[in-house]
Amino acid sequence: MTRSRGCAFIRWWTVTFFERLQAGPGAALGLAIDEVFRAYGALFSGALGSPSAYVDAFTSGDPALMTKAFVPISETLLAATPLIFTGLAVGLGFQCGLFNIGGEGQLYVGAMFGTFAGFAFTGLPWFIHLPLAIGAGFLGGALWGFIPGLLKARTGAHEVIVTIMLNYTAYNLISWILKVPGYQREGRSDPISKVALDSSWYPPLIEGLRANWGFVLGLVAAVLVSWLRFRSP
């Protein structure tokens, strides 16, 4: 919320605002308010979709237009899915009095493991390959979180400092492994991995959109973690 108010403040106090202020304070104030509303309108439209696009799509009855109208909210749900799981993981640590600031690095390393399982294991049916990729992701994140836990238990190193430092280590580890032959996509010179096989992907919620059942699994996990934290002994 604080960051959002800061962005609105910056949008307000622009060079254009001061230039118009000299010509007419009232008009400059009105234009500044209009600029802020347009910026937030674009923000919500980009995240949730345009109301007019929804209306046009449903009145047309064209399935392709309907799918296209839901693309923004589909991408929002897709981006929210790993954030839900990472937030739950960090919340469990906080409940135990441990300040795990390394959730981002653990997410990166988990993604590295999960992606490897997604393209390295071939010929598997989805009901084996998908859980295998998910398990590999859990394993990678757990191993990266094990390092600060071990250091705290054995040496007393504070988890806040160690996990923050391991975030930067994870960034550089990912940058390096994405250019390692065997992990890097063939024919590419930029840091990008091979494409995981379809059998390791969550099925989409709606065909043609990228939002998938991982989001639903995240909601289920949120309910379970909430019960564990606030209702279980």
Residue frames as a rotation matrix with the C-alpha (Angstrom) as fourth column:
MET 1
0.572 0.820 0.000 0.00
0.820 -0.572 0.000 0.00
0.000 0.000 -1.000 0.00
THR 2
0.432 -0.493 -0.755 2.85
0.151 -0.786 0.600 2.39
-0.889 -0.373 -0.265 0.86
ARG 3
-0.653 -0.701 0.286 4.54
0.357 0.048 0.933 1.66
-0.668 0.711 0.219 -2.45
SER 4
-0.146 0.697 0.702 1.26
0.984 0.027 0.178 2.24
0.105 0.716 -0.690 -4.29
ARG 5
0.794 0.423 -0.437 0.81
0.506 -0.858 0.089 5.66
-0.337 -0.292 -0.895 -2.65
GLY 6
-0.010 -0.895 -0.446 4.42
0.100 -0.445 0.890 6.49
-0.995 -0.035 0.094 -3.52
CYS 7
-0.639 -0.177 0.749 3.84
0.716 0.220 0.662 5.68
-0.282 0.959 -0.013 -7.19
ALA 8
0.392 0.858 0.332 0.74
0.908 -0.419 0.009 7.90
0.147 0.298 -0.943 -7.24
PHE 9
0.636 -0.225 -0.738 2.76
0.255 -0.842 0.476 10.72
-0.729 -0.491 -0.478 -5.65
ILE 10
-0.483 -0.875 0.021 5.45
0.243 -0.111 0.964 10.41
-0.841 0.470 0.266 -8.33
ARG 11
-0.373 0.426 0.824 2.85
0.926 0.119 0.358 10.38
0.055 0.897 -0.439 -11.10
TRP 12
0.679 0.689 -0.255 1.39
0.717 -0.696 0.029 13.55
-0.157 -0.203 -0.966 -9.60
TRP 13
0.640 -0.497 -0.586 4.56
-0.157 -0.831 0.533 15.58
-0.752 -0.249 -0.610 -9.17
THR 14
0.266 -0.522 0.810 5.93
0.906 0.422 -0.026 15.40
-0.328 0.741 0.585 -12.68
VAL 15
-0.758 -0.602 -0.253 7.74
0.440 -0.757 0.483 18.04
-0.482 0.254 0.838 -14.67
THR 16
-0.625 0.598 0.501 4.61
0.473 -0.220 0.853 18.46
0.621 0.770 -0.145 -16.82
PHE 17
0.322 0.776 -0.542 2.60
0.915 -0.107 0.389 19.26
0.244 -0.621 -0.745 -13.69
PHE 18
-0.048 -0.416 -0.908 4.93
0.650 -0.703 0.288 22.08
-0.758 -0.576 0.305 -12.70
GLU 19
-0.932 -0.274 0.237 4.92
0.350 -0.516 0.782 23.45
-0.092 0.812 0.577 -16.23
ARG 20
-0.292 0.909 0.297 1.11
0.547 -0.096 0.832 23.53
0.785 0.405 -0.469 -16.28
LEU 21
0.111 0.318 -0.942 0.96
0.986 -0.157 0.063 24.91
-0.128 -0.935 -0.331 -12.74
GLN 22
-0.735 -0.456 -0.501 2.37
0.397 -0.889 0.226 28.21
-0.549 -0.033 0.835 -13.95
ALA 23
-0.881 0.426 0.204 -0.38
0.040 -0.363 0.931 28.56
0.471 0.828 0.303 -16.59
GLY 24
0.002 0.933 0.359 -3.30
-0.714 -0.250 0.654 27.58
0.701 -0.258 0.665 -14.36
PRO 25
-0.766 -0.369 0.526 -3.23
-0.642 0.465 -0.610 25.87
-0.020 -0.805 -0.593 -10.93
GLY 26
0.047 0.883 0.466 -6.77
-0.691 0.366 -0.623 24.51
-0.721 -0.293 0.628 -11.24
ALA 27
0.736 0.201 -0.646 -6.22
-0.658 0.435 -0.614 22.95
0.157 0.878 0.453 -14.65
ALA 28
-0.254 -0.920 -0.298 -2.87
-0.697 0.388 -0.603 21.53
0.671 0.055 -0.740 -13.56
LEU 29
-0.611 0.090 0.787 -4.45
-0.684 0.440 -0.582 19.92
-0.398 -0.893 -0.207 -10.51
GLY 30
0.472 0.877 0.094 -7.23
-0.654 0.420 -0.629 18.40
-0.591 0.235 0.771 -12.61
LEU 31
0.544 -0.349 -0.763 -4.76
-0.655 0.391 -0.646 17.01
0.524 0.852 -0.016 -15.14
ALA 32
-0.569 -0.795 0.209 -2.61
-0.738 0.383 -0.555 15.56
0.362 -0.470 -0.805 -12.37
ILE 33
-0.265 0.565 0.781 -5.59
-0.628 0.513 -0.585 13.77
-0.732 -0.646 0.219 -10.83
ASP 34
0.749 0.549 -0.372 -6.60
-0.619 0.378 -0.688 12.49
-0.237 0.746 0.622 -14.28
GLU 35
0.070 -0.827 -0.558 -3.06
-0.763 0.316 -0.564 11.21
0.643 0.466 -0.608 -14.84
VAL 36
-0.706 -0.308 0.638 -3.13
-0.688 0.510 -0.516 9.28
-0.166 -0.803 -0.572 -11.56
PHE 37
0.166 0.867 0.470 -6.52
-0.544 0.478 -0.690 7.71
-0.823 -0.141 0.551 -12.36
ARG 38
0.707 0.049 -0.705 -5.40
-0.686 0.287 -0.668 6.74
0.170 0.957 0.237 -15.86
ALA 39
-0.356 -0.920 -0.163 -2.27
-0.789 0.390 -0.474 5.10
0.500 -0.040 -0.865 -14.46
TYR 40
-0.664 0.156 0.732 -4.21
-0.515 0.615 -0.598 3.06
-0.543 -0.773 -0.328 -11.93
GLY 41
0.490 0.864 -0.114 -6.83
-0.643 0.270 -0.717 2.24
-0.589 0.425 0.688 -14.54
ALA 42
0.353 -0.467 -0.810 -4.11
-0.762 0.358 -0.539 0.82
0.542 0.808 -0.230 -16.78
LEU 43
-0.688 -0.637 0.349 -2.72
-0.711 0.496 -0.498 -1.11
0.144 -0.591 -0.794 -13.81
PHE 44
-0.292 0.658 0.694 -6.04
-0.442 0.550 -0.708 -2.77
-0.848 -0.514 0.130 -12.98
SER 45
0.670 0.541 -0.507 -6.92
-0.682 0.180 -0.709 -3.32
-0.293 0.821 0.490 -16.64
GLY 46
-0.006 -0.771 -0.637 -3.59
-0.823 0.366 -0.435 -5.01
0.568 0.521 -0.637 -17.26
ALA 47
-0.847 -0.362 0.390 -4.03
-0.531 0.627 -0.570 -7.26
-0.038 -0.690 -0.723 -14.24
LEU 48
-0.501 0.745 0.440 -7.74
-0.010 0.503 -0.864 -8.08
-0.866 -0.437 -0.244 -14.41
GLY 49
-0.576 0.280 0.768 -8.75
0.814 0.277 0.510 -7.24
-0.070 0.919 -0.387 -17.97
SER 50
-0.970 0.243 -0.006 -10.84
-0.238 -0.946 0.220 -4.52
0.048 0.215 0.975 -19.55
PRO 51
-0.431 0.882 0.191 -14.56
0.042 0.231 -0.972 -4.45
-0.902 -0.411 -0.137 -18.65
SER 52
0.239 0.518 -0.821 -15.38
-0.794 -0.382 -0.472 -3.31
-0.559 0.765 0.320 -22.19
ALA 53
-0.554 -0.503 -0.663 -13.40
-0.789 0.572 0.225 -6.25
0.266 0.648 -0.714 -23.59
TYR 54
-0.913 0.284 0.292 -15.42
0.079 0.826 -0.558 -8.65
-0.399 -0.487 -0.777 -21.43
VAL 55
-0.027 0.970 -0.242 -18.69
-0.221 -0.241 -0.945 -7.10
-0.975 0.028 0.221 -22.59
ASP 56
0.090 -0.002 -0.996 -17.69
-0.977 -0.193 -0.088 -7.19
-0.192 0.981 -0.019 -26.26
ALA 57
-0.831 -0.493 -0.257 -16.50
-0.534 0.838 0.117 -10.78
0.158 0.235 -0.959 -25.97
PHE 58
-0.773 0.560 0.297 -19.66
0.214 0.672 -0.709 -12.11
-0.597 -0.485 -0.639 -24.31
THR 59
0.152 0.861 -0.486 -22.03
-0.377 -0.404 -0.833 -10.17
-0.914 0.310 0.263 -26.55
SER 60
-0.176 -0.284 -0.943 -20.23
-0.984 0.017 0.178 -11.49
-0.034 0.959 -0.282 -29.63
GLY 61
0.756 0.476 0.449 -20.53
-0.513 0.857 -0.046 -15.11
-0.406 -0.196 0.893 -28.50
ASP 62
0.595 -0.627 -0.502 -17.15
-0.376 0.335 -0.864 -15.85
0.710 0.703 -0.037 -30.08
PRO 63
0.935 -0.239 -0.263 -15.17
0.355 0.588 0.727 -18.33
-0.019 -0.772 0.635 -27.91
ALA 64
0.074 -0.970 0.231 -11.86
0.898 -0.036 -0.438 -16.99
0.433 0.239 0.869 -29.24
LEU 65
-0.108 -0.050 0.993 -12.74
-0.067 -0.996 -0.058 -13.44
0.992 -0.072 0.104 -28.16
MET 66
0.862 0.451 0.231 -13.88
-0.279 0.041 0.959 -14.68
0.423 -0.891 0.162 -24.75
THR 67
0.655 -0.695 -0.298 -10.59
0.755 0.616 0.225 -16.49
0.028 -0.372 0.928 -24.23
LYS 68
-0.193 -0.750 0.632 -8.65
0.671 -0.571 -0.473 -13.42
0.716 0.333 0.614 -25.31
ALA 69
0.333 0.402 0.853 -10.59
-0.278 -0.822 0.496 -11.21
0.901 -0.402 -0.162 -22.86
PHE 70
0.992 0.106 0.068 -9.54
-0.100 0.329 0.939 -13.45
0.078 -0.938 0.337 -19.96
VAL 71
0.411 -0.906 -0.098 -5.83
0.516 0.321 -0.794 -13.40
0.751 0.276 0.600 -20.83
PRO 72
-0.112 -0.527 0.843 -4.91
-0.434 -0.737 -0.518 -10.58
0.894 -0.424 -0.146 -18.36
ILE 73
0.421 0.310 0.853 -6.51
-0.906 0.104 0.410 -12.24
0.039 -0.945 0.324 -15.34
SER 74
0.973 -0.136 -0.187 -5.11
0.112 0.985 -0.133 -15.60
0.202 0.109 0.973 -16.45
GLU 75
0.150 -0.982 0.117 -1.58
0.279 -0.072 -0.958 -14.16
0.949 0.176 0.263 -16.47
THR 76
-0.024 -0.091 0.996 -2.20
-0.800 -0.595 -0.074 -12.61
0.600 -0.798 -0.059 -13.05
LEU 77
0.824 0.378 0.422 -3.24
-0.557 0.679 0.478 -15.97
-0.106 -0.629 0.770 -11.59
LEU 78
0.764 -0.605 -0.225 -0.24
0.366 0.693 -0.621 -17.62
0.532 0.392 0.751 -13.24
ALA 79
-0.135 -0.858 0.495 2.15
-0.077 -0.489 -0.869 -15.10
0.988 -0.155 0.000 -11.65
ALA 80
0.185 0.293 0.938 0.39
-0.902 -0.328 0.280 -15.34
0.389 -0.898 0.203 -8.29
THR 81
0.852 0.282 -0.441 0.73
-0.165 0.944 0.285 -19.12
0.497 -0.170 0.851 -8.02
PRO 82
0.081 -0.869 -0.488 4.44
0.615 0.429 -0.662 -19.35
0.785 -0.247 0.569 -7.05
LEU 83
-0.534 -0.239 0.811 4.01
-0.349 -0.811 -0.469 -16.29
0.770 -0.534 0.349 -4.82
ILE 84
0.532 0.784 0.320 1.27
-0.686 0.178 0.705 -18.09
0.496 -0.595 0.632 -2.86
PHE 85
0.784 -0.252 -0.567 3.47
0.364 0.927 0.092 -21.10
0.503 -0.278 0.819 -2.20
THR 86
-0.280 -0.953 0.117 6.51
0.484 -0.246 -0.840 -18.99
0.829 -0.179 0.530 -1.34
GLY 87
-0.257 0.261 0.930 4.47
-0.628 -0.777 0.044 -16.81
0.735 -0.573 0.364 1.02
LEU 88
0.811 0.585 -0.025 3.09
-0.393 0.576 0.717 -19.88
0.434 -0.572 0.696 2.79
ALA 89
0.427 -0.740 -0.519 6.59
0.634 0.655 -0.412 -21.30
0.645 -0.153 0.749 3.19
VAL 90
-0.558 -0.633 0.537 7.87
0.107 -0.696 -0.710 -18.05
0.823 -0.338 0.456 4.69
GLY 91
0.114 0.711 0.694 4.79
-0.723 -0.420 0.548 -17.78
0.681 -0.565 0.466 6.93
LEU 92
0.829 0.152 -0.539 5.43
0.156 0.862 0.483 -21.19
0.538 -0.484 0.690 8.46
GLY 93
-0.151 -0.962 -0.227 8.96
0.719 0.050 -0.693 -20.12
0.678 -0.268 0.684 9.36
PHE 94
-0.510 0.028 0.860 7.67
-0.343 -0.923 -0.174 -16.92
0.789 -0.384 0.480 10.94
GLN 95
0.599 0.797 0.084 5.22
-0.447 0.246 0.860 -18.95
0.665 -0.552 0.503 13.02
CYS 96
0.681 -0.430 -0.593 8.21
0.630 0.757 0.175 -20.83
0.373 -0.492 0.786 14.43
GLY 97
0.839 -0.345 -0.422 10.06
0.066 -0.704 0.707 -17.60
-0.541 -0.621 -0.568 15.20
LEU 98
-0.186 -0.914 0.361 12.49
0.618 0.177 0.766 -17.99
-0.764 0.366 0.531 12.29
PHE 99
0.462 0.320 -0.827 12.87
-0.269 -0.838 -0.475 -15.06
-0.845 0.442 -0.301 9.90
ASN 100
-0.137 -0.437 0.889 13.40
0.707 0.586 0.397 -16.73
-0.694 0.682 0.229 6.56
ILE 101
0.313 0.168 -0.935 14.16
-0.363 -0.889 -0.281 -13.88
-0.878 0.427 -0.217 4.14
GLY 102
-0.676 -0.716 -0.175 15.41
-0.475 0.242 0.846 -16.34
-0.563 0.655 -0.503 1.52
GLY 103
0.145 0.825 0.546 12.08
0.081 0.540 -0.838 -17.39
-0.986 0.166 0.012 0.04
GLU 104
0.719 0.134 -0.682 12.98
-0.599 -0.377 -0.706 -15.90
-0.352 0.917 -0.191 -3.33
GLY 105
-0.278 -0.908 -0.315 16.26
-0.961 0.265 0.083 -17.78
0.008 0.325 -0.946 -3.59
GLN 106
-0.636 0.108 0.764 14.59
-0.197 0.935 -0.296 -21.01
-0.746 -0.339 -0.574 -2.49
LEU 107
0.535 0.845 -0.017 11.93
-0.137 0.067 -0.988 -20.47
-0.833 0.531 0.152 -5.15
TYR 108
0.419 -0.443 -0.793 14.62
-0.906 -0.267 -0.329 -20.01
-0.066 0.856 -0.513 -7.81
VAL 109
-0.669 -0.739 0.088 16.50
-0.735 0.674 0.073 -23.15
-0.113 -0.015 -0.993 -6.85
GLY 110
-0.291 0.662 0.691 13.27
-0.027 0.716 -0.697 -25.13
-0.956 -0.222 -0.191 -6.60
ALA 111
0.703 0.538 -0.465 12.35
-0.426 -0.205 -0.881 -23.94
-0.570 0.818 0.086 -10.09
MET 112
-0.069 -0.825 -0.561 15.77
-0.997 0.074 0.015 -25.02
0.030 0.561 -0.827 -11.32
PHE 113
-0.808 -0.205 0.553 15.26
-0.329 0.935 -0.134 -28.54
-0.489 -0.290 -0.822 -9.97
GLY 114
0.063 0.942 0.328 11.67
0.028 0.327 -0.945 -28.75
-0.998 0.069 -0.005 -11.20
THR 115
0.566 0.091 -0.819 12.60
-0.748 -0.361 -0.557 -27.57
-0.347 0.928 -0.137 -14.69
PHE 116
-0.517 -0.823 -0.235 15.39
-0.855 0.484 0.185 -30.14
-0.038 0.296 -0.954 -14.90
ALA 117
-0.665 0.343 0.663 12.98
0.026 0.898 -0.438 -32.91
-0.746 -0.274 -0.607 -13.94
GLY 118
0.343 0.893 -0.291 10.56
-0.252 -0.211 -0.945 -31.54
-0.905 0.398 0.152 -16.53
PHE 119
0.620 -0.103 -0.778 12.88
-0.785 -0.089 -0.614 -31.98
-0.006 0.991 -0.136 -19.50
ALA 120
-0.423 -0.906 0.020 15.35
-0.906 0.423 0.000 -34.64
-0.009 -0.018 -1.000 -18.33
PHE 121
-0.669 0.261 0.696 12.86
-0.039 0.923 -0.383 -37.45
-0.743 -0.283 -0.607 -17.70
THR 122
-0.495 0.440 -0.750 11.20
-0.869 -0.243 0.431 -38.54
0.007 0.865 0.502 -20.91
GLY 123
-0.570 0.307 -0.762 8.61
-0.238 0.826 0.511 -41.15
0.786 0.473 -0.398 -21.81
LEU 124
-0.931 0.252 -0.265 6.69
0.340 0.330 -0.880 -40.85
-0.134 -0.910 -0.393 -18.53
PRO 125
-0.069 0.960 0.271 2.91
0.782 -0.116 0.612 -40.48
0.620 0.254 -0.743 -18.27
TRP 126
-0.139 0.008 0.990 1.72
-0.161 -0.987 -0.015 -37.19
0.977 -0.161 0.139 -16.81
PHE 127
0.812 0.538 0.228 0.50
-0.299 0.047 0.953 -38.76
0.502 -0.842 0.199 -13.54
ILE 128
0.615 -0.709 -0.345 4.10
0.781 0.488 0.391 -39.78
-0.109 -0.510 0.853 -12.84
HIS 129
-0.213 -0.785 0.582 6.01
0.840 -0.451 -0.301 -36.96
0.499 0.425 0.755 -14.52
LEU 130
0.226 0.374 0.899 4.02
-0.037 -0.919 0.392 -34.10
0.973 -0.122 -0.194 -12.99
PRO 131
0.993 0.112 0.024 4.40
-0.028 0.037 0.999 -35.28
0.111 -0.993 0.040 -9.34
LEU 132
0.392 -0.919 -0.048 8.06
0.917 0.386 0.098 -35.98
-0.072 -0.083 0.994 -10.07
ALA 133
-0.214 -0.438 0.873 8.63
0.553 -0.791 -0.261 -32.41
0.805 0.427 0.412 -11.27
ILE 134
0.593 0.495 0.635 6.73
-0.256 -0.632 0.731 -31.02
0.763 -0.597 -0.248 -8.29
GLY 135
0.936 -0.261 -0.238 8.74
0.341 0.491 0.802 -33.19
-0.092 -0.832 0.548 -5.90
ALA 136
0.039 -0.964 0.263 11.98
0.963 -0.034 -0.267 -32.06
0.267 0.263 0.927 -7.52
GLY 137
0.017 0.041 0.999 10.92
0.093 -0.995 0.039 -28.44
0.996 0.092 -0.021 -6.98
PHE 138
0.916 0.333 0.221 10.18
-0.205 -0.083 0.975 -29.14
0.343 -0.939 -0.007 -3.32
LEU 139
0.663 -0.719 -0.208 13.54
0.742 0.594 0.312 -30.85
-0.100 -0.361 0.927 -2.97
GLY 140
-0.119 -0.748 0.653 15.48
0.739 -0.506 -0.445 -27.96
0.663 0.430 0.613 -4.50
GLY 141
0.253 0.285 0.925 13.81
-0.278 -0.894 0.351 -25.36
0.927 -0.346 -0.147 -2.29
ALA 142
0.989 0.148 -0.020 14.23
-0.033 0.347 0.937 -27.54
0.146 -0.926 0.348 0.79
LEU 143
0.383 -0.918 -0.098 17.93
0.915 0.392 -0.097 -28.09
0.128 -0.052 0.990 0.14
TRP 144
-0.246 -0.466 0.850 18.50
0.381 -0.853 -0.357 -24.34
0.891 0.236 0.387 -0.27
GLY 145
0.472 0.486 0.736 16.57
-0.500 -0.540 0.677 -23.69
0.726 -0.687 -0.012 2.95
PHE 146
0.872 -0.186 -0.452 18.53
0.421 0.757 0.500 -26.43
0.250 -0.626 0.739 4.71
ILE 147
-0.033 -0.978 0.208 21.78
0.651 -0.179 -0.738 -24.47
0.759 0.111 0.642 4.42
PRO 148
-0.303 -0.100 0.948 20.82
-0.452 -0.860 -0.235 -21.55
0.839 -0.500 0.215 6.72
GLY 149
0.772 0.609 0.184 19.07
-0.474 0.358 0.804 -24.01
0.424 -0.708 0.565 9.06
LEU 150
0.654 -0.607 -0.452 22.23
0.635 0.765 -0.108 -26.07
0.411 -0.217 0.885 9.39
LEU 151
-0.320 -0.822 0.470 24.41
0.386 -0.567 -0.728 -22.98
0.865 -0.052 0.499 9.87
LYS 152
0.089 0.424 0.901 22.08
-0.672 -0.643 0.368 -21.64
0.735 -0.638 0.228 12.58
ALA 153
0.937 0.340 -0.081 21.98
-0.192 0.694 0.694 -24.97
0.292 -0.635 0.715 14.39
ARG 154
0.571 -0.776 -0.266 25.73
0.769 0.620 -0.156 -25.61
0.286 -0.116 0.951 14.22
THR 155
-0.466 -0.866 0.183 27.28
0.781 -0.499 -0.375 -22.13
0.416 -0.031 0.909 14.37
GLY 156
-0.099 0.504 -0.858 24.52
0.757 -0.521 -0.394 -19.81
-0.645 -0.689 -0.330 15.56
ALA 157
-0.958 -0.254 0.129 24.59
0.271 -0.668 0.693 -17.82
-0.090 0.699 0.709 12.31
HIS 158
-0.401 0.858 -0.322 21.52
-0.168 -0.415 -0.894 -15.61
-0.901 -0.304 0.310 12.12
GLU 159
-0.219 0.378 0.900 19.04
0.776 0.627 -0.075 -16.81
-0.592 0.681 -0.430 9.51
VAL 160
0.766 0.520 -0.377 18.16
0.216 -0.762 -0.611 -13.31
-0.605 0.387 -0.696 8.32
ILE 161
0.205 -0.782 -0.588 21.69
-0.723 -0.527 0.448 -12.55
-0.660 0.333 -0.673 7.17
VAL 162
-0.645 -0.527 0.554 22.35
-0.099 0.776 0.622 -16.01
-0.758 0.346 -0.553 5.75
THR 163
0.029 0.732 0.681 19.09
0.751 0.434 -0.498 -16.25
-0.660 0.526 -0.537 3.80
ILE 164
0.785 0.190 -0.589 19.50
-0.149 -0.866 -0.478 -12.76
-0.601 0.463 -0.652 2.34
MET 165
-0.146 -0.931 -0.335 23.02
-0.753 -0.115 0.648 -13.63
-0.642 0.346 -0.684 1.18
LEU 166
-0.610 -0.067 0.790 21.83
0.240 0.934 0.264 -16.95
-0.756 0.350 -0.553 -0.26
ASN 167
0.594 0.803 -0.050 19.27
0.254 -0.247 -0.935 -15.08
-0.763 0.543 -0.351 -2.38
TYR 168
0.534 -0.464 -0.707 22.12
-0.766 -0.620 -0.172 -13.45
-0.358 0.633 -0.686 -4.31
THR 169
-0.582 -0.722 0.375 23.95
-0.510 0.683 0.523 -16.77
-0.634 0.114 -0.765 -4.47
ALA 170
-0.086 0.651 0.754 20.83
0.459 0.697 -0.550 -18.34
-0.884 0.299 -0.359 -5.98
TYR 171
0.770 0.352 -0.533 20.57
-0.241 -0.613 -0.752 -15.58
-0.592 0.707 -0.387 -8.61
ASN 172
0.058 -0.851 -0.522 24.11
-0.966 -0.181 0.186 -16.19
-0.253 0.493 -0.832 -9.75
LEU 173
-0.603 -0.205 0.771 23.71
-0.161 0.978 0.135 -19.97
-0.781 -0.043 -0.623 -9.61
ILE 174
0.384 0.829 0.406 20.68
0.380 0.259 -0.888 -19.75
-0.842 0.495 -0.215 -11.90
SER 175
0.702 -0.174 -0.690 22.50
-0.594 -0.678 -0.434 -17.38
-0.392 0.714 -0.579 -14.27
TRP 176
-0.381 -0.924 -0.039 25.35
-0.833 0.325 0.448 -19.87
-0.401 0.203 -0.893 -14.49
ILE 177
-0.542 0.138 0.829 23.37
0.090 0.990 -0.106 -23.08
-0.836 0.017 -0.549 -14.89
LEU 178
0.574 0.815 -0.074 21.16
0.044 -0.121 -0.992 -21.59
-0.818 0.566 -0.105 -17.61
LYS 179
0.568 -0.440 -0.696 24.26
-0.823 -0.323 -0.467 -21.46
-0.019 0.838 -0.546 -19.82
VAL 180
-0.359 -0.655 0.665 25.54
-0.598 0.709 0.375 -24.94
-0.717 -0.263 -0.646 -18.95
PRO 181
-0.486 0.168 -0.858 25.38
-0.762 0.399 0.510 -27.37
0.428 0.901 -0.066 -21.91
GLY 182
-0.783 0.316 -0.537 22.66
0.396 0.917 -0.038 -29.92
0.480 -0.242 -0.843 -21.25
TYR 183
-0.312 0.693 -0.650 20.54
0.744 -0.247 -0.621 -27.41
-0.591 -0.677 -0.438 -19.34
GLN 184
-0.457 0.094 -0.885 20.66
-0.353 -0.932 0.082 -24.55
-0.817 0.350 0.459 -21.84
ARG 185
0.608 0.762 0.221 18.27
-0.020 0.293 -0.956 -24.74
-0.793 0.577 0.194 -24.77
GLU 186
-0.145 -0.686 0.713 19.93
0.743 0.400 0.536 -25.98
-0.653 0.607 0.452 -27.95
GLY 187
-0.111 0.005 0.994 20.74
0.924 -0.368 0.105 -23.34
0.366 0.930 0.036 -30.55
ARG 188
0.852 0.407 0.330 20.50
0.249 -0.869 0.428 -20.47
0.461 -0.283 -0.841 -28.05
SER 189
-0.245 -0.968 0.048 23.29
0.497 -0.168 -0.851 -18.28
0.832 -0.185 0.522 -26.68
ASP 190
-0.209 0.257 0.943 21.18
-0.653 -0.755 0.061 -16.47
0.728 -0.603 0.326 -24.09
PRO 191
-0.963 -0.186 0.194 20.56
-0.266 0.567 -0.780 -17.95
0.035 -0.803 -0.596 -20.60
ILE 192
0.031 0.999 -0.009 17.40
-0.999 0.031 0.006 -19.98
0.006 0.009 1.000 -21.14
SER 193
-0.465 -0.208 0.860 16.60
-0.461 0.887 -0.035 -23.56
-0.756 -0.413 -0.508 -20.20
LYS 194
-0.960 0.249 -0.128 15.27
0.051 0.606 0.794 -26.37
0.275 0.755 -0.595 -22.30
VAL 195
-0.267 0.945 0.188 11.48
-0.853 -0.323 0.411 -26.56
0.449 -0.050 0.892 -22.52
ALA 196
-0.704 0.109 0.702 9.90
-0.448 0.699 -0.557 -28.91
-0.552 -0.706 -0.444 -20.00
LEU 197
-0.929 0.362 -0.077 7.80
0.184 0.633 0.752 -31.67
0.321 0.685 -0.654 -21.54
ASP 198
-0.321 0.899 0.297 4.03
-0.572 -0.434 0.696 -31.25
0.755 0.053 0.654 -21.60
SER 199
0.240 0.434 -0.869 3.64
0.312 0.813 0.492 -34.23
0.919 -0.389 0.060 -19.29
SER 200
-0.466 -0.485 -0.740 5.29
0.854 -0.027 -0.520 -32.25
0.232 -0.874 0.426 -16.47
TRP 201
-0.884 0.186 0.428 2.96
-0.172 -0.983 0.072 -29.24
0.434 -0.010 0.901 -16.74
TYR 202
-0.634 0.773 -0.023 -0.17
0.130 0.077 -0.989 -28.58
-0.762 -0.630 -0.149 -14.74
PRO 203
-0.395 0.577 0.715 -3.25
0.911 0.147 0.385 -28.82
0.117 0.803 -0.584 -16.96
PRO 204
-0.918 0.051 0.393 -4.77
-0.014 -0.995 0.096 -25.41
0.396 0.083 0.915 -17.77
LEU 205
-0.656 0.747 -0.106 -7.88
0.084 -0.067 -0.994 -24.21
-0.750 -0.661 -0.019 -15.98
ILE 206
0.598 0.775 -0.204 -9.31
-0.117 -0.167 -0.979 -23.12
-0.793 0.610 -0.009 -19.34
GLU 207
0.159 -0.544 0.824 -7.96
0.853 0.495 0.162 -24.36
-0.496 0.677 0.543 -22.64
GLY 208
0.365 -0.116 0.924 -6.08
0.713 -0.604 -0.357 -21.59
0.599 0.789 -0.138 -24.43
LEU 209
0.719 -0.146 0.680 -5.09
-0.450 -0.842 0.296 -19.76
0.529 -0.519 -0.671 -21.23
ARG 210
-0.164 -0.928 -0.336 -1.91
-0.163 0.361 -0.918 -20.23
0.973 -0.096 -0.210 -19.19
ALA 211
-0.218 0.164 0.962 -3.52
-0.972 -0.121 -0.200 -20.18
0.084 -0.979 0.186 -15.73
ASN 212
-0.291 -0.004 -0.957 -3.46
-0.284 0.955 0.082 -23.76
0.914 0.296 -0.279 -14.50
TRP 213
0.647 0.638 -0.418 -4.50
0.115 0.460 0.880 -26.05
0.754 -0.618 0.224 -11.68
GLY 214
-0.369 -0.825 -0.429 -1.40
0.719 0.040 -0.694 -25.07
0.589 -0.564 0.578 -9.74
PHE 215
-0.665 0.200 0.720 -3.34
-0.380 -0.920 -0.096 -21.99
0.643 -0.337 0.687 -8.65
VAL 216
0.471 0.881 -0.037 -6.12
-0.490 0.297 0.820 -24.16
0.734 -0.368 0.571 -7.24
LEU 217
0.368 -0.436 -0.821 -3.53
0.647 0.755 -0.111 -26.28
0.668 -0.490 0.559 -5.47
GLY 218
-0.707 -0.646 0.290 -2.10
0.295 -0.641 -0.709 -23.07
0.643 -0.416 0.643 -4.00
LEU 219
-0.170 0.742 0.649 -5.52
-0.714 -0.546 0.438 -22.11
0.680 -0.388 0.622 -2.61
VAL 220
0.725 0.395 -0.564 -5.89
0.010 0.813 0.582 -25.56
0.688 -0.428 0.586 -1.07
ALA 221
-0.118 -0.866 -0.486 -2.42
0.752 0.242 -0.613 -25.24
0.649 -0.438 0.623 0.47
ALA 222
-0.654 -0.087 0.752 -3.36
-0.227 -0.925 -0.305 -21.83
0.722 -0.370 0.585 1.87
VAL 223
0.418 0.873 0.252 -6.42
-0.622 0.073 0.779 -23.32
0.662 -0.483 0.574 3.61
LEU 224
0.658 -0.204 -0.725 -4.36
0.440 0.885 0.151 -26.19
0.611 -0.418 0.672 5.04
VAL 225
-0.463 -0.886 -0.023 -1.58
0.586 -0.286 -0.758 -23.91
0.665 -0.364 0.652 6.27
SER 226
-0.342 0.435 0.833 -4.16
-0.556 -0.808 0.194 -21.57
0.758 -0.397 0.518 7.80
TRP 227
0.758 0.626 -0.184 -5.66
-0.270 0.557 0.785 -24.51
0.594 -0.545 0.592 9.69
LEU 228
0.313 -0.728 -0.610 -2.21
0.720 0.601 -0.348 -25.67
0.620 -0.330 0.712 10.77
ARG 229
-0.629 -0.668 0.398 -1.17
0.312 -0.686 -0.658 -22.23
0.712 -0.290 0.639 12.04
PHE 230
-0.654 0.392 0.647 -4.34
-0.590 -0.799 -0.113 -20.99
0.473 -0.456 0.754 13.71
ARG 231
0.364 0.918 0.158 -6.49
-0.857 0.263 0.444 -24.00
0.366 -0.297 0.882 14.59
SER 232
0.570 -0.191 -0.799 -4.21
0.180 0.978 -0.105 -26.96
0.802 -0.084 0.592 15.24
PRO 233
0.974 -0.225 -0.012 -2.35
-0.025 -0.161 0.987 -27.45
-0.224 -0.961 -0.162 18.54
